[in-house]
Amino acid sequence: MSDALVIIPTYNEKENVELIIRAVFSRKVDFHILIVDDSSPDGTSEIVKNLISEFPEKLHLEVRHEKMGLGVAYIHGFKWALKNQYAYILEMDADFSHNPKDLERLYKECAFQGADVSVGSRYLKGNIGVVNWDIKRIMLSYFASWYVRIITGIPVRDTTAGFVCYKREVLESIDFDQVKFVGYAFQIELKFIAWKLGFKINEVSIVFTDRVRGKSKMNGSIISEAIFGVLKMSLNGSPKRKKHE
C-alpha cells in the first residue's frame, strides 16, 4: 500500500478529472488518489467511477450530497485519509493549476527533509510564480499573503496556497470541529493552526498556472472571508492540540 494520498476536491470538473488522475498516476512515487466530489451535476463522479476498475486500490471516490465549500470537502478527505492509515496527505486542485510533477517535491520535503508541512509556494524568494493571471488577481493574492503574515506572524510566504503536503501527525493534532473557514481562508487557517501547534512548515517554489478548461470557483465572498476572517482568527488565541482518547 502507498503511504501517500492525494486529495482532489471536485465540482463540475468533467473536462479535467480523468486527465489529472492519469497525470498523478504517471509519477514515479506511488501516489493514491481520493476524489471528493460535491455531487457535480456535470457527471464528474461518473467519470471517476468508470476509472476505478482501471486503478483498483489506488483510486478512491467519496461523493458528498451537497456543496458546502472547499474546506469541508478537504476535512472529509483528511478524515478518510487518517482512517485509512496514510502517512502523507497532499492537497491539489483538479484543474492543473498545480503541476502534478511537483507532487514528488512536496512529498519528499516531508518524507526526507524534515518538514511536517510542505507548501507549494508561488511567492518564494521574491519571485511571483503565476501564469495566466491578470495583474489585479496577482496583486490580490500576493498582498493577501502579505496581510496574513503581518496580522498573524506566520513565517510562510504563500499562506493562501492550496498545494500542500501534511504529515499525518499534523492532521491528527487538529480538531477539525474547531476549524472556522470553509472557503479560501481554510488554507490559511490550516497552516496557522499547524504553525501554532509547533509543526515545521517548509515552502517549495512552484509555478501556478491558471486553469485552461472549466470555470473558476473564485468569487468575492471567498476573498472577503480570507481578508476579514484572518483578523478574527488571530484574535482567538492559540489553537489547542486535539486530545486523543
Backbone bond lengths (Angstrom), bond angles and torsions (degrees), N, CA, C in turn:
res aa  C-N    CA-C-N  psi(-1)  N-CA   C-N-CA  omega(-1)  CA-C   N-CA-C  phi
1 M - - - 1.465 - - 1.525 110.68 -
2 S 1.304 116.29 141.70 1.461 121.31 176.42 1.522 110.08 -67.43
3 D 1.343 115.98 152.21 1.468 119.36 174.81 1.526 111.40 -98.38
4 A 1.351 117.43 1.88 1.469 120.62 -174.06 1.523 111.05 -127.95
5 L 1.330 114.82 129.46 1.460 121.64 179.37 1.520 109.84 -119.10
6 V 1.322 116.82 131.41 1.457 122.51 174.66 1.530 108.11 -101.27
7 I 1.326 116.26 118.97 1.462 121.24 178.20 1.522 108.59 -95.98
8 I 1.330 115.80 126.07 1.457 121.42 -179.80 1.531 108.30 -125.44
9 P 1.327 118.39 106.04 1.467 120.43 176.26 1.532 109.97 -77.58
10 T 1.324 116.53 141.66 1.459 119.46 -178.38 1.518 111.68 -134.74
11 Y 1.315 113.55 146.84 1.466 122.73 168.35 1.525 106.96 -152.58
12 N 1.320 115.37 112.17 1.461 121.64 -177.13 1.531 111.87 55.84
13 E 1.320 115.20 60.45 1.472 121.24 -179.98 1.531 111.22 -122.08
14 K 1.331 117.54 37.43 1.465 119.82 -177.53 1.521 112.41 -62.87
15 E 1.348 117.16 -29.29 1.464 119.70 179.84 1.531 112.66 -70.96
16 N 1.330 115.80 -24.01 1.458 120.10 -171.03 1.522 115.46 -112.30
17 V 1.324 118.26 -25.56 1.459 119.26 -161.96 1.531 112.98 -64.73
18 E 1.317 118.57 -43.60 1.465 118.62 178.69 1.521 111.30 -66.79
19 L 1.313 116.83 -39.69 1.464 120.58 -179.79 1.523 111.24 -63.07
20 I 1.337 117.52 -42.78 1.465 119.53 -178.23 1.525 110.82 -70.32
21 I 1.328 117.54 -36.77 1.466 120.43 177.24 1.526 110.30 -61.19
22 R 1.311 117.23 -48.04 1.467 120.13 -178.74 1.530 111.04 -66.36
23 A 1.325 116.96 -34.15 1.466 120.14 178.93 1.528 111.14 -66.67
24 V 1.314 117.43 -40.91 1.469 120.63 178.92 1.523 110.44 -66.93
25 F 1.317 116.68 -43.39 1.464 119.74 -179.36 1.525 113.01 -69.93
26 S 1.317 118.29 -13.10 1.458 121.07 178.20 1.529 112.71 -82.71
27 R 1.318 117.66 -7.99 1.460 121.36 -178.41 1.528 110.95 -73.59
28 K 1.319 116.95 158.63 1.466 121.31 -178.04 1.527 111.99 -70.31
29 V 1.321 117.07 -35.67 1.463 119.99 175.60 1.528 108.66 -71.21
30 D 1.313 116.16 138.76 1.465 121.49 -177.36 1.530 110.21 -81.31
31 F 1.324 116.29 74.91 1.456 120.85 178.13 1.527 110.38 -76.98
32 H 1.321 115.52 143.46 1.453 121.63 163.93 1.526 107.95 -99.80
33 I 1.321 116.76 161.71 1.463 121.58 -178.14 1.518 109.99 -128.56
34 L 1.337 114.97 136.85 1.461 121.99 168.41 1.524 107.82 -118.46
35 I 1.323 116.21 117.10 1.460 121.36 172.44 1.530 107.67 -91.55
36 V 1.322 116.26 124.69 1.471 121.03 174.96 1.523 106.44 -109.80
37 D 1.317 115.49 104.83 1.459 120.65 -174.06 1.523 110.55 -106.24
38 D 1.324 116.01 131.28 1.470 121.50 -179.23 1.527 111.17 -91.10
39 S 1.356 114.93 55.43 1.473 121.67 177.37 1.528 111.61 51.76
40 S 1.332 115.61 52.98 1.463 120.47 -179.67 1.527 110.87 -57.65
41 P 1.325 118.03 126.72 1.466 119.78 178.42 1.522 114.08 -71.38
42 D 1.339 117.99 -10.57 1.462 120.05 -177.67 1.526 113.29 -88.64
43 G 1.342 117.69 1.72 1.458 120.26 177.09 1.515 115.33 89.80
44 T 1.325 117.46 17.71 1.466 120.69 178.63 1.524 111.80 -54.01
45 S 1.326 117.47 -47.56 1.470 120.70 -176.16 1.520 112.07 -64.83
46 E 1.323 117.92 -31.30 1.465 120.64 178.50 1.527 110.85 -66.70
47 I 1.323 116.18 -37.00 1.468 119.92 176.32 1.527 110.03 -62.28
48 V 1.329 116.06 -43.52 1.465 120.36 -179.95 1.525 110.44 -64.73
49 K 1.317 117.18 -44.94 1.472 120.84 179.05 1.518 111.15 -56.07
50 N 1.315 117.23 -39.91 1.463 121.11 -179.65 1.522 112.67 -68.99
51 L 1.334 117.07 -21.03 1.465 120.90 -179.86 1.529 113.01 -90.60
52 I 1.314 117.14 -17.06 1.467 120.23 -175.51 1.524 111.64 -60.87
53 S 1.333 117.92 -37.29 1.466 120.10 179.33 1.529 111.91 -66.82
54 E 1.329 116.47 -26.57 1.466 120.67 177.04 1.526 111.72 -77.45
55 F 1.343 115.94 -29.32 1.471 120.92 -178.84 1.532 110.25 -125.41
56 P 1.333 118.10 61.55 1.468 120.07 -178.08 1.525 111.65 -64.43
57 E 1.311 115.86 141.70 1.471 123.68 179.91 1.522 113.53 72.66
58 K 1.334 118.35 -10.87 1.467 120.89 -178.36 1.527 112.27 -108.32
59 L 1.331 116.62 -33.37 1.467 121.42 -177.47 1.520 109.04 -109.14
60 H 1.331 114.91 128.54 1.465 121.12 -177.12 1.525 109.15 -129.62
61 L 1.322 115.24 152.89 1.464 121.15 -177.25 1.521 109.93 -136.27
62 E 1.308 115.24 131.06 1.464 122.58 170.39 1.519 107.03 -122.97
63 V 1.328 117.11 120.80 1.457 122.01 178.99 1.519 108.94 -105.13
64 R 1.320 115.39 120.62 1.461 121.34 178.81 1.525 108.67 -93.64
65 H 1.311 116.35 150.83 1.459 120.83 -170.11 1.521 114.28 -83.57
66 E 1.327 117.50 -10.57 1.455 119.55 177.63 1.519 109.93 -152.89
67 K 1.324 115.51 159.57 1.462 121.73 -179.76 1.529 108.54 -87.94
68 M 1.339 116.10 110.95 1.467 120.75 -174.62 1.523 113.11 -120.91
69 G 1.319 117.34 6.81 1.457 119.02 176.92 1.509 112.76 113.21
70 L 1.331 114.46 154.91 1.452 121.97 -177.04 1.527 112.12 -59.74
71 G 1.335 116.35 -44.19 1.456 119.95 -177.40 1.513 112.80 -61.50
72 V 1.325 116.91 -41.93 1.463 121.01 179.64 1.524 110.37 -65.32
73 A 1.330 116.59 -39.20 1.461 120.43 177.46 1.527 110.95 -63.11
74 Y 1.337 116.94 -43.37 1.460 119.44 179.22 1.524 111.81 -66.38
75 I 1.316 117.57 -40.74 1.463 119.71 178.43 1.526 110.37 -61.22
76 H 1.317 116.75 -41.02 1.461 120.91 174.67 1.530 109.53 -56.49
77 G 1.322 116.48 -46.10 1.455 121.08 179.19 1.517 113.24 -65.72
78 F 1.326 116.80 -40.56 1.466 120.51 178.63 1.530 111.15 -60.56
79 K 1.312 116.22 -45.78 1.465 119.71 -179.69 1.521 110.82 -62.97
80 W 1.320 116.77 -39.01 1.467 121.48 177.30 1.525 110.04 -63.41
81 A 1.331 116.85 -43.47 1.463 121.70 -178.80 1.525 111.55 -63.77
82 L 1.330 116.83 -43.34 1.457 120.46 179.49 1.521 110.99 -65.68
83 K 1.320 116.51 -41.29 1.467 121.12 178.19 1.519 111.36 -61.07
84 N 1.322 116.00 -33.13 1.463 120.77 -177.39 1.526 113.60 -97.63
85 Q 1.332 116.44 14.38 1.462 123.82 165.55 1.531 115.79 68.51
86 Y 1.319 117.30 30.10 1.463 119.27 174.27 1.529 110.13 -77.01
87 A 1.325 116.11 141.30 1.471 121.32 -178.05 1.519 112.18 -88.32
88 Y 1.340 117.21 -28.91 1.460 122.29 -178.38 1.524 108.00 -131.13
89 I 1.327 115.21 127.37 1.459 121.24 -175.35 1.520 107.92 -121.92
90 L 1.326 115.82 121.56 1.465 121.29 -175.92 1.518 110.85 -113.33
91 E 1.338 115.54 146.55 1.464 122.97 174.03 1.527 109.22 -108.83
92 M 1.315 116.24 140.99 1.461 118.90 169.58 1.521 109.37 -157.71
93 D 1.337 116.03 158.89 1.458 122.05 177.39 1.523 110.48 -82.07
94 A 1.332 114.95 158.35 1.456 120.66 -179.26 1.518 113.50 -84.41
95 D 1.319 118.08 -11.19 1.463 121.31 -166.03 1.527 115.20 -98.57
96 F 1.337 117.02 12.57 1.464 123.43 179.47 1.526 113.23 70.74
97 S 1.322 118.17 12.34 1.462 118.75 170.39 1.533 109.62 -66.05
98 H 1.321 116.60 -27.08 1.466 122.32 171.69 1.529 107.55 -102.38
99 N 1.310 117.02 126.47 1.457 122.20 -177.86 1.527 109.91 -76.01
100 P 1.338 119.00 120.65 1.469 120.27 179.77 1.524 113.79 -55.88
101 K 1.341 117.84 -25.23 1.462 120.37 178.13 1.529 112.02 -62.54
102 D 1.334 116.55 -26.20 1.462 120.10 -178.37 1.530 112.90 -80.97
103 L 1.322 118.06 -9.56 1.465 120.32 177.72 1.525 111.37 -56.61
104 E 1.325 116.12 -42.06 1.460 120.05 -177.92 1.518 111.57 -64.04
105 R 1.317 117.19 -37.17 1.462 120.93 179.40 1.525 110.86 -66.08
106 L 1.329 117.38 -42.51 1.460 120.37 177.55 1.527 111.07 -64.78
107 Y 1.321 115.72 -42.94 1.465 121.13 179.35 1.533 111.01 -61.12
108 K 1.324 116.73 -48.24 1.465 120.66 -176.92 1.527 111.85 -66.35
109 E 1.340 117.12 -29.86 1.466 120.15 178.38 1.527 110.54 -62.59
110 C 1.324 116.36 -36.45 1.472 120.22 177.32 1.525 111.89 -85.06
111 A 1.319 117.75 -39.75 1.465 121.06 -174.43 1.524 112.95 -74.58
112 F 1.352 117.20 -31.49 1.463 119.75 -171.54 1.525 115.37 -129.77
113 Q 1.340 118.79 -14.86 1.460 120.98 -174.34 1.532 113.74 -109.88
114 G 1.310 117.67 7.82 1.462 120.43 171.71 1.508 116.47 88.05
115 A 1.319 118.63 3.30 1.470 120.23 178.24 1.521 110.40 -79.96
116 D 1.314 115.88 146.47 1.464 121.41 170.32 1.523 110.38 -91.35
117 V 1.338 114.61 -31.13 1.463 122.44 176.08 1.520 107.32 -134.69
118 S 1.319 117.29 132.65 1.461 119.97 173.22 1.521 108.38 -119.70
119 V 1.320 115.02 136.14 1.463 122.46 -173.76 1.515 109.81 -118.70
120 G 1.330 116.79 127.13 1.453 121.02 172.19 1.511 109.21 -75.98
121 S 1.325 116.65 105.57 1.465 121.99 -168.19 1.521 112.24 -102.11
122 R 1.346 115.00 130.78 1.470 121.81 175.82 1.518 112.14 -85.55
123 Y 1.330 117.42 -13.77 1.469 120.31 -168.46 1.520 112.44 -127.40
124 L 1.315 116.85 39.29 1.462 120.44 -177.23 1.524 110.37 -88.37
125 K 1.340 115.99 138.79 1.467 123.41 175.07 1.533 112.54 56.94
126 G 1.321 115.80 36.96 1.451 120.04 175.84 1.511 115.26 80.21
127 N 1.325 118.11 -2.47 1.458 121.17 179.14 1.527 110.67 -85.22
128 I 1.324 115.97 154.87 1.466 121.38 172.57 1.521 106.61 -119.30
129 G 1.335 115.77 98.79 1.454 121.86 -174.85 1.514 112.28 -91.71
130 V 1.324 116.26 68.75 1.464 121.58 -177.86 1.523 109.04 -132.79
131 V 1.333 116.18 135.10 1.470 121.95 178.51 1.525 109.16 -121.44
132 N 1.321 116.24 136.53 1.470 124.02 173.76 1.533 114.29 74.19
133 W 1.322 118.30 19.87 1.466 121.15 170.40 1.523 108.15 -101.64
134 D 1.352 115.81 145.79 1.452 117.79 172.60 1.535 108.68 -77.20
135 I 1.316 115.44 165.94 1.463 120.16 -172.78 1.523 112.32 -63.14
136 K 1.336 117.77 -32.20 1.464 120.07 179.99 1.526 111.36 -65.14
137 R 1.329 115.71 -41.65 1.463 119.13 -179.10 1.525 111.15 -70.31
138 I 1.327 116.47 -37.97 1.464 119.70 176.72 1.530 110.43 -61.38
139 M 1.314 116.55 -46.76 1.452 120.50 -178.51 1.526 111.38 -65.02
140 L 1.336 117.27 -38.82 1.458 120.97 178.33 1.520 110.77 -61.32
141 S 1.331 116.33 -46.72 1.456 120.54 -179.44 1.525 111.82 -67.42
142 Y 1.332 116.30 -45.14 1.461 120.75 -177.91 1.527 111.39 -62.18
143 F 1.331 116.32 -46.78 1.456 119.22 -177.64 1.523 112.27 -76.73
144 A 1.334 117.83 -21.79 1.463 119.61 172.21 1.525 109.67 -64.13
145 S 1.334 117.15 -43.75 1.461 120.37 177.86 1.530 111.25 -66.30
146 W 1.329 116.73 -39.61 1.468 120.66 176.74 1.526 110.24 -61.58
147 Y 1.324 116.62 -43.73 1.464 122.54 179.50 1.525 110.57 -60.21
148 V 1.329 116.41 -44.13 1.469 120.21 -179.68 1.522 110.29 -62.82
149 R 1.328 117.86 -42.48 1.468 120.23 179.75 1.524 111.06 -62.86
150 I 1.334 117.01 -40.47 1.465 120.62 -179.43 1.522 110.67 -66.59
151 I 1.320 116.99 -44.39 1.462 121.18 -175.98 1.517 112.44 -71.59
152 T 1.344 117.09 -41.10 1.465 120.58 -172.17 1.520 114.22 -101.76
153 G 1.335 117.10 -24.90 1.453 120.18 -175.02 1.510 114.60 83.33
154 I 1.307 118.28 3.19 1.466 121.16 -177.82 1.532 110.34 -65.02
155 P 1.332 117.98 131.38 1.474 120.66 -176.66 1.525 112.48 -86.42
156 V 1.316 116.97 56.17 1.460 122.88 -179.85 1.524 108.15 -128.36
157 R 1.332 116.43 128.67 1.464 119.99 -176.38 1.532 112.57 -74.61
158 D 1.328 116.25 -37.99 1.468 120.16 -177.22 1.523 109.45 -115.39
159 T 1.317 115.22 78.54 1.467 120.18 -173.27 1.519 112.78 -72.97
160 T 1.322 118.30 -21.00 1.462 120.83 -178.62 1.530 112.46 -92.76
161 A 1.325 117.62 2.20 1.463 121.42 -176.04 1.528 111.46 -59.62
162 G 1.344 115.05 142.23 1.455 120.51 177.93 1.521 113.33 -112.67
163 F 1.336 116.74 15.38 1.467 122.63 179.04 1.521 106.33 -113.51
164 V 1.335 117.06 97.81 1.462 121.32 -164.65 1.529 110.03 -143.46
165 C 1.332 115.85 147.38 1.461 122.29 170.66 1.529 109.04 -119.43
166 Y 1.331 116.09 131.51 1.461 122.37 177.18 1.525 110.24 -117.18
167 K 1.312 116.38 136.09 1.460 118.79 164.47 1.526 108.32 -69.81
168 R 1.331 116.26 148.89 1.453 118.51 -177.14 1.529 111.72 -61.39
169 E 1.342 117.52 -29.91 1.461 120.39 -179.87 1.528 111.76 -60.56
170 V 1.321 116.23 -32.49 1.461 120.21 178.55 1.523 110.11 -66.69
171 L 1.318 116.03 -51.20 1.461 120.00 -177.56 1.524 111.78 -67.35
172 E 1.323 117.09 -32.01 1.467 120.23 176.90 1.525 111.43 -65.61
173 S 1.333 116.32 -24.16 1.462 121.10 -176.69 1.523 113.46 -88.05
174 I 1.323 117.17 -9.60 1.464 121.67 -176.39 1.521 110.47 -97.20
175 D 1.322 115.76 128.99 1.460 121.07 174.42 1.528 107.83 -84.24
176 F 1.313 116.67 99.39 1.462 120.50 -174.73 1.525 112.60 -64.63
177 D 1.317 116.93 -22.58 1.464 119.49 178.09 1.521 111.76 -67.50
178 Q 1.333 116.51 -18.54 1.459 120.93 -178.94 1.532 112.69 -96.11
179 V 1.333 117.69 -3.53 1.466 120.93 179.02 1.521 108.53 -72.29
180 K 1.321 116.55 128.88 1.466 122.18 -170.49 1.526 113.84 -91.23
181 F 1.343 116.89 -33.31 1.449 119.47 -167.34 1.524 112.09 -99.92
182 V 1.321 115.55 148.65 1.460 120.33 -179.23 1.523 112.59 -118.56
183 G 1.327 117.86 -14.01 1.455 121.56 -176.06 1.513 112.34 -109.78
184 Y 1.321 115.41 -135.56 1.460 124.11 -176.17 1.533 111.64 -54.45
185 A 1.328 116.25 -38.95 1.462 120.78 -175.58 1.517 113.00 -73.85
186 F 1.324 118.07 -11.87 1.463 120.58 176.91 1.523 110.79 -56.80
187 Q 1.326 116.81 -42.52 1.459 120.35 -179.08 1.528 111.30 -63.56
188 I 1.314 116.22 -37.84 1.459 120.42 176.81 1.525 110.33 -64.77
189 E 1.331 115.98 -47.18 1.460 120.55 -175.02 1.525 111.85 -62.66
190 L 1.325 118.02 -41.88 1.472 120.23 -179.63 1.520 111.22 -62.97
191 K 1.328 117.57 -41.87 1.465 120.18 178.10 1.526 110.35 -66.49
192 F 1.321 116.45 -41.26 1.462 121.07 179.61 1.529 110.93 -60.95
193 I 1.316 116.70 -46.20 1.468 120.56 179.58 1.528 110.27 -62.62
194 A 1.331 117.22 -46.97 1.467 120.26 -179.67 1.520 111.21 -58.64
195 W 1.330 116.74 -43.55 1.466 121.22 178.76 1.515 111.15 -64.42
196 K 1.317 117.66 -45.24 1.462 121.14 -179.88 1.528 112.09 -64.51
197 L 1.321 116.90 -29.03 1.462 120.22 178.23 1.526 112.21 -81.69
198 G 1.317 117.20 -0.17 1.456 121.55 173.76 1.515 115.84 93.30
199 F 1.319 117.59 12.46 1.455 120.20 179.58 1.535 110.79 -82.69
200 K 1.320 115.54 149.97 1.461 121.78 -177.17 1.528 110.09 -86.81
201 I 1.347 116.49 125.27 1.457 122.43 179.15 1.520 109.26 -111.57
202 N 1.329 116.27 121.79 1.466 122.07 174.68 1.526 109.36 -110.90
203 E 1.322 116.13 146.71 1.458 120.33 176.70 1.525 110.80 -109.34
204 V 1.322 114.51 142.32 1.460 122.94 178.56 1.524 107.34 -120.25
205 S 1.325 117.47 127.45 1.460 120.91 -176.45 1.530 111.17 -70.42
206 I 1.323 116.21 128.56 1.463 121.56 178.00 1.533 109.30 -132.68
207 V 1.320 114.99 169.47 1.458 121.64 170.02 1.520 107.68 -112.89
208 F 1.317 116.12 124.03 1.462 123.57 179.65 1.524 108.21 -96.09
209 T 1.337 116.33 126.45 1.464 121.25 -179.26 1.521 109.78 -115.64
210 D 1.316 116.86 123.78 1.457 119.96 -178.28 1.530 110.69 -61.85
211 R 1.332 114.69 149.85 1.463 119.72 -175.39 1.530 112.17 -57.31
212 V 1.346 114.33 145.71 1.461 122.03 175.20 1.521 110.09 -99.58
213 R 1.355 116.04 -39.45 1.459 121.89 -178.66 1.517 110.14 -110.31
214 G 1.335 116.44 142.65 1.458 120.92 177.24 1.513 112.28 87.33
215 K 1.329 114.71 -178.83 1.451 122.15 -173.01 1.521 111.48 -110.24
216 S 1.330 117.27 137.22 1.459 122.02 178.67 1.522 111.05 -65.48
217 K 1.363 115.56 144.58 1.462 121.24 178.66 1.533 112.13 -95.52
218 M 1.341 116.88 -0.37 1.465 120.72 -177.88 1.520 111.16 -68.91
219 N 1.350 115.99 135.85 1.456 119.82 175.61 1.522 109.79 -150.66
220 G 1.331 116.34 173.88 1.457 121.14 -174.71 1.505 114.33 -63.94
221 S 1.333 118.55 -36.28 1.465 120.79 -178.49 1.516 111.22 -67.04
222 I 1.345 116.58 -34.15 1.463 120.46 177.20 1.522 110.25 -64.09
223 I 1.322 116.28 -43.42 1.464 120.39 -179.04 1.527 111.15 -67.24
224 S 1.322 117.65 -41.98 1.458 120.20 -179.07 1.517 111.51 -65.67
225 E 1.342 117.09 -33.19 1.460 119.85 175.84 1.519 110.14 -61.90
226 A 1.327 115.51 -41.56 1.457 119.45 -179.22 1.523 111.26 -65.76
227 I 1.329 116.52 -43.82 1.463 120.35 -174.20 1.529 111.92 -71.34
228 F 1.333 116.06 -49.05 1.465 119.24 -174.22 1.528 112.94 -87.39
229 G 1.334 116.03 -25.46 1.455 118.58 -179.11 1.506 113.65 -73.12
230 V 1.343 117.03 -29.60 1.453 120.84 -177.03 1.520 111.71 -62.92
231 L 1.316 116.25 -41.32 1.463 119.87 179.61 1.522 110.28 -60.39
232 K 1.314 116.87 -45.71 1.462 121.00 178.14 1.521 110.99 -62.60
233 M 1.326 116.47 -42.17 1.461 120.99 179.36 1.525 111.46 -59.18
234 S 1.334 116.48 -42.92 1.462 120.39 -177.20 1.521 112.36 -69.94
235 L 1.330 117.31 -23.65 1.462 121.53 -179.64 1.514 113.39 -87.97
236 N 1.332 116.99 -7.91 1.464 120.41 -176.05 1.520 113.51 -82.12
237 G 1.317 116.63 -2.05 1.463 119.38 179.38 1.515 111.84 87.82
238 S 1.320 115.93 178.89 1.459 121.03 -176.52 1.525 110.88 -74.97
239 P 1.334 117.44 134.87 1.468 119.79 177.08 1.517 110.40 -68.20
240 K 1.305 116.64 153.34 1.463 122.65 179.45 1.519 110.34 -100.60
241 R 1.309 114.36 141.42 1.459 120.54 178.00 1.518 110.07 -65.14
242 K 1.315 116.46 139.07 1.461 120.99 -178.66 1.527 109.80 -65.74
243 K 1.325 115.69 135.89 1.460 121.18 176.85 1.515 109.75 -88.46
244 H 1.315 115.55 133.28 1.466 120.63 179.95 1.516 109.21 -102.63
245 E 1.309 114.87 133.79 1.472 120.15 -179.38 1.513 110.42 -77.10
